[in-house]
Amino acid sequence: MIRRKSIYRYYSFLAISILLLIAQGANAQRKLSLETSKTDSVPFFNGFAISVDLVGPIQKSLGDYGQYEAALRFNLKDKYFPIIEIGYGMADADDPTTKLCYKTEAPYGKIGADFNLLKNKHDIYRLFGGFRYAFTSYKFDVTSPLITDPVWGIHSPWEVKDIKASYHWAEAVFGVDVKIWKAFHLGWSLRYKLRITSNEGDYGKSWYVPGYGISDGSNIGGTFNIIFDI
């Protein structure tokens, strides 16, 4: 009798365990189906965002050069973000050592893509890695109030204007996008810039390249963006 009760208990325990496993499996399958349904419910084209950079205007207000830049970024499945960036760079600088004055202003453009690096692609926060190809065609002026002729020793002003130049470069991008409220986001990015090719005329290198920055300066740059999802 005791043996039969033990067998009943064993089979009862086994049956309950099997039922619990089946229930857990069904629940897990239901959660997976819900997650898959949520993922699949995100359309391939999931809108776009417009943004403006604040770093360039601050540079211009505090120094001799800067730029105004805006971007249009497309959202593909919350994973891939093709982007177009356009801007207008300008410089008006005097070198106290050489007494040279440098002036330029011109538009520039960048095209590339960002990739969402987070595991949860649909989170309200995003971690980006990406790249840009950039180009500008510009003219610059270099003037000096007084240059000494090395042969005759005569002092006279010197200037060259409208020197045609062009610049191609690439950027490696790492950035963060944080949702603040509804469609309003803030984001920042670090940029590593690498010159591809350039044509800077017959009078030496450009001091400032619109969109790129100081030609002999640091290759590291950055942006701080105000972003609106559309």
N, C-alpha and C positions, 0 to 999 in steps of 0.2 A: 504493500500500500504506500509505504514511504517512498519506495523506488518509483512507483507510478506517479506520485505527486512531484517528485524531482524531475521526471521526464516531462510532465505537463509544464512545470515551471521553465524548464530549458526551452521547450518549443514556444512557450508564450513569450519568453524573453527574446528568442530568435525572431519570432513574427513581429514583435514590436520594433526591434532593431531594424528589420527589413523595411517596415512601414516608415520609420523615421528617415532612413536613408533615401527611400523613394520620395518622401515629402521634401527633404533637403535638396535632392536632385531637381525636383520639379520647381522648387523655389529659386534655385540657382539658374535654371534654364529660363524662368520667367524674368529674372533680373537681367540676364544676358540679352534676352529678346528685347526688353525695354531699352537697354543701353544701345543695342544695335539699331533699334527703331529710332532712338533719339539721334544717333550719329547719322543714320541714313536720311533723317528728316531735314538735315542741313543741306540746303541746295548747293550745287556746284558754284554758282555765282551768288555770293552772300553779301552783296552790297559793296560800298566803297567808302573811303574816308578822305577828307581834305585836312591839311595841316599847314601850319606856318611855324617857322623857326624863330626863336627869340635870341639866339646867340649872336647872329650876324648883325642885327640892329644895335645890340649892346656894344659889340666891337666897334661899330662905326661911330657911336656916340662918345666912346671913351678914347678912341685912337684915330689913326690916319687912314684906316681902311675897314671894310666890312661888306656885308651883302644882305639883301632881302631875298628870302627863299620860301617857296610854297611847294606842296606836294599833293599828288593825287595817287592814292593807293587802293588797289582792288583786292577784294577778299574772295579767294577761291577755296571753299570748303573749310574755312578757318585754319588752313594749313599753308597755303601759298599766297603770297601777296606781291604781285607785280606792282611796280611803282614808277612814277614819273616825277622828277623834281626839276623845277625851273627857278631861276633866280637872276638877280641883277647885282653884280659886284662892282665896287668902286674904291679908288684910292686917290688921295691927294696928300703927298708926304714930302717933307723936306729933311734932308740929311745934314745935320749940323757940322759933320766932319768934312764931307766932300763938297758941301754947298750945292748939291744936286737936288733938283725938284722932280718928282715923278708923279704923273697923273694919268689915270685911265678910268674908264667905266664901260661896261658891256654886259650883255646877257650871257647866260650859260645854261646848259641842260644836262640832266643825268637820267639814265634809264637802268633799271635793274629789277631785283626781286628780293623779298625777305621770306624767310622760312620760320614757321613757329616751332621752336625747339622743345616746348613743354609736352609731356606725355598726354595730358588732358588738353586737346586742341581747342575745346569749346569753353575753356575757363575765361573769366572776365579779365584775367591778366595774361600777358603774352611776353615770351622771351624770344627775341629774334636773332637770327644770323642771316647775313645777306651780302650782296655785292652791288656795285654800281659801275657803269661805264659813263664817263663824263667828257664833255667837249665845250670849248669856247673859242670864238674868233673875236679878236679885239684889236684896238689901236691904243698906243700909249705915247705920251710926251715926256721928254727928258730935257730939262733946261738948267742952266747955271748962270748966275748973275755976273760972274767974272771968271774967265779962263785965261791962263798965261800961255802964250805961244812959246813952245820950247826952242824955236829957232831965233825968232826976232825979239822975244821977251815982251811982246805987246799984250796988254790986258784988254780983253774984250768979252762981251757976253756971248754965250753959246746956247744953242737950242736945236733940238730935232723934234719934229712933231708928226703925228699920225703915222707912227711906225706900225706896220701891219704885223700881227702875230696870231698864232693859233696854238692850242694846247689840248692834248688828249691825255686822260689819266683814268686810273681805276681806283675803286675804293672797296675795302673789306669792311663790313658793317656788323656791329654787335649792339643790340638795343633792347629796351624795355618799354612796354606799353601798359599803362595802368588806367583802368576805368575809374573815373571820379564820380560821375553822376549821369545816368541815362546815356546819352550819346556823346557826352563830354569825356575826353581822355587826356592824359598827360603822358609824354614819352621822352626818352632821351636816347642818344646813340653815340657811340664812339666810332670814329672812322680812321682807318689806316689808308693813306693815299700814296699811290705809286704812279709816277709819270710814265706814260707809254711812249709818246713822241711829241715833239714840239717844233715850231718854226717861229723864232723870236726876232727875225730881222737881222740887220747888219751892224747893230750897235751894242751887242752884248745881250745878256739875259734880262728878262723882265724882272723887276723887283716884286711886283704883285701880279698875280693871275686871277681874274674874276672867277670865283667859285672854288678855286684851289687854295688860294692864300699866298703867303710869302713863298716865293719859289725856292729860296735857300733856307727856309725855316723848317720847323718840325713836320714830319709826315703824319703826326697824330692830330686829329681834329675832333669836333663833336657838335651835336645839335641838342637843343631842348625844344620840344614841339608841343604846341597846343593842337589837339586833334578832335575832329567831329565826325562821327559815323553818320553816314547817309543811308 
